[in-house]
Amino acid sequence: MEIFLKIVLVIFSVGLIAVVLLQKGKSAGLSGAITGGAEHLFGKQKARGLDLFLQRLTVVLAIGFFILALVVSYFVKQ
C-alpha cells in the first residue's frame, strides 16, 4: 500500500509541475504590463478556455498532492 501511494504521489507531483509550466505568465515585464492592461480593458479572450482548464487542473492536482503527501507521511510514520 505504501509503495502504491508513493508512486501515485510522484505521478501527482510530475503532473503538477507539468501543468504549472504549461500555463502562461500573468505579465511579461514592462511590455506585458502595458499590453496586458489594454487586452484586459478591451476584453481579449483568446485561448481563455485552455487557461481556465489549466488553472482548475492545477488546483485539483495541488489538492490531491497535498492530501496524498499527508496520507503517505501517516503510513510511513507507522
Distance bins in CASP14 RR format, pairs under 12 A and 6 or more apart:
PFRMAT RR
TARGET T0000
AUTHOR 0000-0000-0000
RMODE 2
METHOD distances of the structure
MODEL  1
1 7 0 0 0 0 0 1 0 0 0 0 0
1 8 0 0 0 0 0 1 0 0 0 0 0
1 71 0 0 0 0 1 0 0 0 0 0 0
1 72 0 0 0 0 0 1 0 0 0 0 0
1 74 0 0 0 0 0 1 0 0 0 0 0
1 75 1 0 0 1 0 0 0 0 0 0 0
1 76 0 0 0 0 0 1 0 0 0 0 0
1 78 0 0 0 0 0 1 0 0 0 0 0
2 8 0 0 0 0 0 1 0 0 0 0 0
2 9 0 0 0 0 0 1 0 0 0 0 0
2 68 0 0 0 0 0 1 0 0 0 0 0
2 71 0 0 0 0 1 0 0 0 0 0 0
2 72 1 0 0 1 0 0 0 0 0 0 0
2 73 0 0 0 0 0 1 0 0 0 0 0
2 74 0 0 0 0 0 1 0 0 0 0 0
2 75 1 0 1 0 0 0 0 0 0 0 0
2 76 1 0 0 1 0 0 0 0 0 0 0
2 77 0 0 0 0 0 1 0 0 0 0 0
2 78 0 0 0 0 1 0 0 0 0 0 0
3 9 0 0 0 0 0 1 0 0 0 0 0
3 10 0 0 0 0 0 1 0 0 0 0 0
3 72 0 0 0 0 0 1 0 0 0 0 0
3 75 0 0 0 0 0 1 0 0 0 0 0
3 76 0 0 0 0 0 1 0 0 0 0 0
4 10 0 0 0 0 0 1 0 0 0 0 0
4 11 0 0 0 0 0 1 0 0 0 0 0
4 68 0 0 0 0 0 1 0 0 0 0 0
4 71 0 0 0 0 0 1 0 0 0 0 0
4 72 0 0 0 0 0 1 0 0 0 0 0
4 75 0 0 0 0 0 1 0 0 0 0 0
5 11 0 0 0 0 0 1 0 0 0 0 0
5 12 0 0 0 0 0 1 0 0 0 0 0
5 64 0 0 0 0 0 1 0 0 0 0 0
5 65 0 0 0 0 0 1 0 0 0 0 0
5 67 0 0 0 0 0 1 0 0 0 0 0
5 68 1 0 0 1 0 0 0 0 0 0 0
5 69 0 0 0 0 1 0 0 0 0 0 0
5 70 0 0 0 0 0 1 0 0 0 0 0
5 71 1 0 0 1 0 0 0 0 0 0 0
5 72 1 0 1 0 0 0 0 0 0 0 0
5 73 0 0 0 0 1 0 0 0 0 0 0
5 74 0 0 0 0 1 0 0 0 0 0 0
5 75 1 0 0 1 0 0 0 0 0 0 0
5 76 0 0 0 0 1 0 0 0 0 0 0
6 12 0 0 0 0 0 1 0 0 0 0 0
6 13 0 0 0 0 0 1 0 0 0 0 0
6 68 0 0 0 0 1 0 0 0 0 0 0
6 69 0 0 0 0 0 1 0 0 0 0 0
6 71 0 0 0 0 0 1 0 0 0 0 0
6 72 1 0 1 0 0 0 0 0 0 0 0
6 73 0 0 0 0 0 1 0 0 0 0 0
6 75 0 0 0 0 1 0 0 0 0 0 0
6 76 0 0 0 0 1 0 0 0 0 0 0
7 13 0 0 0 0 0 1 0 0 0 0 0
7 14 0 0 0 0 0 1 0 0 0 0 0
7 68 0 0 0 0 0 1 0 0 0 0 0
7 72 0 0 0 0 0 1 0 0 0 0 0
8 14 0 0 0 0 0 1 0 0 0 0 0
8 15 0 0 0 0 0 1 0 0 0 0 0
8 61 0 0 0 0 0 1 0 0 0 0 0
8 64 0 0 0 0 1 0 0 0 0 0 0
8 65 0 0 0 0 1 0 0 0 0 0 0
8 67 0 0 0 0 0 1 0 0 0 0 0
8 68 1 0 0 1 0 0 0 0 0 0 0
8 69 0 0 0 0 0 1 0 0 0 0 0
8 71 0 0 0 0 1 0 0 0 0 0 0
8 72 0 0 0 0 1 0 0 0 0 0 0
9 15 0 0 0 0 0 1 0 0 0 0 0
9 16 0 0 0 0 0 1 0 0 0 0 0
9 61 0 0 0 0 0 1 0 0 0 0 0
9 64 0 0 0 0 1 0 0 0 0 0 0
9 65 1 0 0 1 0 0 0 0 0 0 0
9 66 0 0 0 0 0 1 0 0 0 0 0
9 67 0 0 0 0 1 0 0 0 0 0 0
9 68 1 0 1 0 0 0 0 0 0 0 0
9 69 1 0 0 1 0 0 0 0 0 0 0
9 70 0 0 0 0 0 1 0 0 0 0 0
9 71 0 0 0 0 1 0 0 0 0 0 0
9 72 1 0 1 0 0 0 0 0 0 0 0
9 73 0 0 0 0 1 0 0 0 0 0 0
9 75 0 0 0 0 0 1 0 0 0 0 0
9 76 0 0 0 0 0 1 0 0 0 0 0
10 16 0 0 0 0 0 1 0 0 0 0 0
10 17 0 0 0 0 0 1 0 0 0 0 0
10 65 0 0 0 0 0 1 0 0 0 0 0
10 68 0 0 0 0 1 0 0 0 0 0 0
10 69 0 0 0 0 0 1 0 0 0 0 0
10 72 0 0 0 0 0 1 0 0 0 0 0
11 17 0 0 0 0 0 1 0 0 0 0 0
11 18 0 0 0 0 0 1 0 0 0 0 0
11 61 0 0 0 0 1 0 0 0 0 0 0
11 64 0 0 0 0 0 1 0 0 0 0 0
11 65 0 0 0 0 1 0 0 0 0 0 0
11 68 0 0 0 0 1 0 0 0 0 0 0
12 18 0 0 0 0 0 1 0 0 0 0 0
12 19 0 0 0 0 0 1 0 0 0 0 0
12 57 0 0 0 0 0 1 0 0 0 0 0
12 58 0 0 0 0 0 1 0 0 0 0 0
12 60 0 0 0 0 1 0 0 0 0 0 0
12 61 1 0 1 0 0 0 0 0 0 0 0
12 62 0 0 0 0 1 0 0 0 0 0 0
12 63 0 0 0 0 1 0 0 0 0 0 0
12 64 1 0 1 0 0 0 0 0 0 0 0
12 65 1 0 1 0 0 0 0 0 0 0 0
12 66 0 0 0 0 1 0 0 0 0 0 0
12 67 0 0 0 0 1 0 0 0 0 0 0
12 68 1 0 1 0 0 0 0 0 0 0 0
12 69 0 0 0 0 1 0 0 0 0 0 0
12 71 0 0 0 0 0 1 0 0 0 0 0
12 72 0 0 0 0 0 1 0 0 0 0 0
13 19 0 0 0 0 0 1 0 0 0 0 0
13 20 0 0 0 0 0 1 0 0 0 0 0
13 61 0 0 0 0 1 0 0 0 0 0 0
13 62 0 0 0 0 0 1 0 0 0 0 0
13 64 0 0 0 0 0 1 0 0 0 0 0
13 65 1 0 0 1 0 0 0 0 0 0 0
13 66 0 0 0 0 0 1 0 0 0 0 0
13 68 0 0 0 0 1 0 0 0 0 0 0
13 69 0 0 0 0 1 0 0 0 0 0 0
13 72 0 0 0 0 0 1 0 0 0 0 0
14 20 0 0 0 0 0 1 0 0 0 0 0
14 21 0 0 0 0 0 1 0 0 0 0 0
14 61 0 0 0 0 1 0 0 0 0 0 0
14 65 0 0 0 0 0 1 0 0 0 0 0
15 21 0 0 0 0 1 0 0 0 0 0 0
15 22 0 0 0 0 1 0 0 0 0 0 0
15 54 0 0 0 0 0 1 0 0 0 0 0
15 57 0 0 0 0 1 0 0 0 0 0 0
15 58 0 0 0 0 1 0 0 0 0 0 0
15 60 0 0 0 0 0 1 0 0 0 0 0
15 61 1 0 1 0 0 0 0 0 0 0 0
15 62 0 0 0 0 0 1 0 0 0 0 0
15 64 0 0 0 0 0 1 0 0 0 0 0
15 65 0 0 0 0 1 0 0 0 0 0 0
16 22 0 0 0 0 0 1 0 0 0 0 0
16 23 0 0 0 0 0 1 0 0 0 0 0
16 54 0 0 0 0 0 1 0 0 0 0 0
16 57 0 0 0 0 1 0 0 0 0 0 0
16 58 1 0 0 1 0 0 0 0 0 0 0
16 59 0 0 0 0 0 1 0 0 0 0 0
16 60 0 0 0 0 1 0 0 0 0 0 0
16 61 1 0 1 0 0 0 0 0 0 0 0
16 62 1 0 0 1 0 0 0 0 0 0 0
16 63 0 0 0 0 0 1 0 0 0 0 0
16 64 0 0 0 0 1 0 0 0 0 0 0
16 65 1 0 1 0 0 0 0 0 0 0 0
16 66 0 0 0 0 0 1 0 0 0 0 0
16 68 0 0 0 0 0 1 0 0 0 0 0
16 69 0 0 0 0 0 1 0 0 0 0 0
17 23 0 0 0 0 0 1 0 0 0 0 0
17 58 0 0 0 0 0 1 0 0 0 0 0
17 61 0 0 0 0 1 0 0 0 0 0 0
17 62 0 0 0 0 0 1 0 0 0 0 0
17 65 0 0 0 0 0 1 0 0 0 0 0
18 54 0 0 0 0 0 1 0 0 0 0 0
18 57 0 0 0 0 1 0 0 0 0 0 0
18 58 0 0 0 0 0 1 0 0 0 0 0
18 61 0 0 0 0 1 0 0 0 0 0 0
19 50 0 0 0 0 0 1 0 0 0 0 0
19 51 0 0 0 0 0 1 0 0 0 0 0
19 53 0 0 0 0 1 0 0 0 0 0 0
19 54 1 0 1 0 0 0 0 0 0 0 0
19 55 0 0 0 0 1 0 0 0 0 0 0
19 56 0 0 0 0 1 0 0 0 0 0 0
19 57 1 0 1 0 0 0 0 0 0 0 0
19 58 1 0 1 0 0 0 0 0 0 0 0
19 59 0 0 0 0 1 0 0 0 0 0 0
19 60 0 0 0 0 1 0 0 0 0 0 0
19 61 1 0 0 1 0 0 0 0 0 0 0
19 62 0 0 0 0 1 0 0 0 0 0 0
19 65 0 0 0 0 0 1 0 0 0 0 0
20 54 0 0 0 0 1 0 0 0 0 0 0
20 55 0 0 0 0 0 1 0 0 0 0 0
20 57 0 0 0 0 1 0 0 0 0 0 0
20 58 1 0 0 1 0 0 0 0 0 0 0
20 59 0 0 0 0 0 1 0 0 0 0 0
20 61 0 0 0 0 1 0 0 0 0 0 0
20 62 0 0 0 0 1 0 0 0 0 0 0
20 65 0 0 0 0 0 1 0 0 0 0 0
21 54 0 0 0 0 0 1 0 0 0 0 0
21 58 0 0 0 0 0 1 0 0 0 0 0
22 47 0 0 0 0 0 1 0 0 0 0 0
22 50 0 0 0 0 1 0 0 0 0 0 0
22 51 0 0 0 0 1 0 0 0 0 0 0
22 53 0 0 0 0 0 1 0 0 0 0 0
22 54 1 0 1 0 0 0 0 0 0 0 0
22 55 0 0 0 0 0 1 0 0 0 0 0
22 57 0 0 0 0 1 0 0 0 0 0 0
22 58 0 0 0 0 1 0 0 0 0 0 0
22 61 0 0 0 0 0 1 0 0 0 0 0
23 47 0 0 0 0 0 1 0 0 0 0 0
23 50 0 0 0 0 1 0 0 0 0 0 0
23 51 1 0 0 1 0 0 0 0 0 0 0
23 52 0 0 0 0 0 1 0 0 0 0 0
23 53 0 0 0 0 0 1 0 0 0 0 0
23 54 1 0 1 0 0 0 0 0 0 0 0
23 55 1 0 0 1 0 0 0 0 0 0 0
23 56 0 0 0 0 0 1 0 0 0 0 0
23 57 0 0 0 0 1 0 0 0 0 0 0
23 58 1 0 0 1 0 0 0 0 0 0 0
23 59 0 0 0 0 0 1 0 0 0 0 0
24 32 0 0 0 0 0 1 0 0 0 0 0
24 36 0 0 0 0 0 1 0 0 0 0 0
24 39 0 0 0 0 0 1 0 0 0 0 0
24 46 0 0 0 0 0 1 0 0 0 0 0
24 47 0 0 0 0 1 0 0 0 0 0 0
24 48 0 0 0 0 0 1 0 0 0 0 0
24 49 0 0 0 0 0 1 0 0 0 0 0
24 50 0 0 0 0 1 0 0 0 0 0 0
24 51 1 0 0 1 0 0 0 0 0 0 0
24 52 0 0 0 0 0 1 0 0 0 0 0
24 54 0 0 0 0 1 0 0 0 0 0 0
24 55 0 0 0 0 0 1 0 0 0 0 0
25 32 0 0 0 0 1 0 0 0 0 0 0
25 33 0 0 0 0 0 1 0 0 0 0 0
25 36 0 0 0 0 0 1 0 0 0 0 0
25 51 0 0 0 0 1 0 0 0 0 0 0
25 54 0 0 0 0 0 1 0 0 0 0 0
25 55 0 0 0 0 0 1 0 0 0 0 0
26 32 0 0 0 0 1 0 0 0 0 0 0
26 33 0 0 0 0 1 0 0 0 0 0 0
26 36 0 0 0 0 1 0 0 0 0 0 0
26 37 0 0 0 0 0 1 0 0 0 0 0
26 39 0 0 0 0 0 1 0 0 0 0 0
26 40 0 0 0 0 0 1 0 0 0 0 0
26 51 0 0 0 0 0 1 0 0 0 0 0
26 55 0 0 0 0 0 1 0 0 0 0 0
27 33 1 0 1 0 0 0 0 0 0 0 0
27 34 0 0 0 0 1 0 0 0 0 0 0
27 35 0 0 0 0 1 0 0 0 0 0 0
27 36 1 0 0 1 0 0 0 0 0 0 0
27 37 0 0 0 0 1 0 0 0 0 0 0
27 39 0 0 0 0 0 1 0 0 0 0 0
27 40 0 0 0 0 0 1 0 0 0 0 0
28 34 0 0 0 0 0 1 0 0 0 0 0
28 35 0 0 0 0 1 0 0 0 0 0 0
28 36 0 0 0 0 1 0 0 0 0 0 0
28 37 0 0 0 0 0 1 0 0 0 0 0
28 39 0 0 0 0 0 1 0 0 0 0 0
29 35 0 0 0 0 0 1 0 0 0 0 0
29 36 0 0 0 0 0 1 0 0 0 0 0
30 36 0 0 0 0 0 1 0 0 0 0 0
30 37 0 0 0 0 0 1 0 0 0 0 0
31 37 0 0 0 0 0 1 0 0 0 0 0
31 38 0 0 0 0 0 1 0 0 0 0 0
31 39 0 0 0 0 0 1 0 0 0 0 0
32 38 0 0 0 0 1 0 0 0 0 0 0
32 39 0 0 0 0 1 0 0 0 0 0 0
32 40 0 0 0 0 0 1 0 0 0 0 0
33 39 0 0 0 0 0 1 0 0 0 0 0
33 40 0 0 0 0 0 1 0 0 0 0 0
34 40 0 0 0 0 0 1 0 0 0 0 0
34 41 0 0 0 0 0 1 0 0 0 0 0
35 41 0 0 0 0 0 1 0 0 0 0 0
35 42 0 0 0 0 0 1 0 0 0 0 0
35 44 0 0 0 0 1 0 0 0 0 0 0
36 42 0 0 0 0 1 0 0 0 0 0 0
36 43 0 0 0 0 0 1 0 0 0 0 0
36 44 0 0 0 0 1 0 0 0 0 0 0
37 43 0 0 0 0 1 0 0 0 0 0 0
37 44 0 0 0 0 1 0 0 0 0 0 0
38 44 0 0 0 0 1 0 0 0 0 0 0
39 45 0 0 0 0 1 0 0 0 0 0 0
39 46 0 0 0 0 1 0 0 0 0 0 0
39 47 0 0 0 0 0 1 0 0 0 0 0
39 48 0 0 0 0 0 1 0 0 0 0 0
40 48 0 0 0 0 0 1 0 0 0 0 0
44 51 0 0 0 0 0 1 0 0 0 0 0
45 51 0 0 0 0 1 0 0 0 0 0 0
45 52 0 0 0 0 0 1 0 0 0 0 0
47 53 0 0 0 0 0 1 0 0 0 0 0
47 54 0 0 0 0 0 1 0 0 0 0 0
48 54 0 0 0 0 0 1 0 0 0 0 0
48 55 0 0 0 0 0 1 0 0 0 0 0
49 55 0 0 0 0 1 0 0 0 0 0 0
49 56 0 0 0 0 0 1 0 0 0 0 0
49 57 0 0 0 0 0 1 0 0 0 0 0
50 56 0 0 0 0 0 1 0 0 0 0 0
50 57 0 0 0 0 0 1 0 0 0 0 0
51 57 0 0 0 0 0 1 0 0 0 0 0
51 58 0 0 0 0 0 1 0 0 0 0 0
52 58 0 0 0 0 0 1 0 0 0 0 0
52 59 0 0 0 0 0 1 0 0 0 0 0
53 59 0 0 0 0 0 1 0 0 0 0 0
53 60 0 0 0 0 0 1 0 0 0 0 0
54 60 0 0 0 0 0 1 0 0 0 0 0
54 61 0 0 0 0 0 1 0 0 0 0 0
55 61 0 0 0 0 0 1 0 0 0 0 0
55 62 0 0 0 0 0 1 0 0 0 0 0
56 62 0 0 0 0 0 1 0 0 0 0 0
56 63 0 0 0 0 0 1 0 0 0 0 0
57 63 0 0 0 0 0 1 0 0 0 0 0
57 64 0 0 0 0 0 1 0 0 0 0 0
58 64 0 0 0 0 0 1 0 0 0 0 0
58 65 0 0 0 0 0 1 0 0 0 0 0
59 65 0 0 0 0 0 1 0 0 0 0 0
59 66 0 0 0 0 0 1 0 0 0 0 0
60 66 0 0 0 0 0 1 0 0 0 0 0
60 67 0 0 0 0 0 1 0 0 0 0 0
61 67 0 0 0 0 0 1 0 0 0 0 0
61 68 0 0 0 0 0 1 0 0 0 0 0
62 68 0 0 0 0 0 1 0 0 0 0 0
62 69 0 0 0 0 0 1 0 0 0 0 0
63 69 0 0 0 0 0 1 0 0 0 0 0
63 70 0 0 0 0 0 1 0 0 0 0 0
64 70 0 0 0 0 1 0 0 0 0 0 0
64 71 0 0 0 0 1 0 0 0 0 0 0
64 72 0 0 0 0 0 1 0 0 0 0 0
65 71 0 0 0 0 0 1 0 0 0 0 0
65 72 0 0 0 0 0 1 0 0 0 0 0
66 72 0 0 0 0 0 1 0 0 0 0 0
66 73 0 0 0 0 0 1 0 0 0 0 0
67 73 0 0 0 0 0 1 0 0 0 0 0
67 74 0 0 0 0 0 1 0 0 0 0 0
68 74 0 0 0 0 0 1 0 0 0 0 0
68 75 0 0 0 0 0 1 0 0 0 0 0
69 75 0 0 0 0 0 1 0 0 0 0 0
69 76 0 0 0 0 0 1 0 0 0 0 0
70 76 0 0 0 0 0 1 0 0 0 0 0
70 77 0 0 0 0 0 1 0 0 0 0 0
71 77 0 0 0 0 0 1 0 0 0 0 0
71 78 0 0 0 0 0 1 0 0 0 0 0
72 78 0 0 0 0 0 1 0 0 0 0 0
END
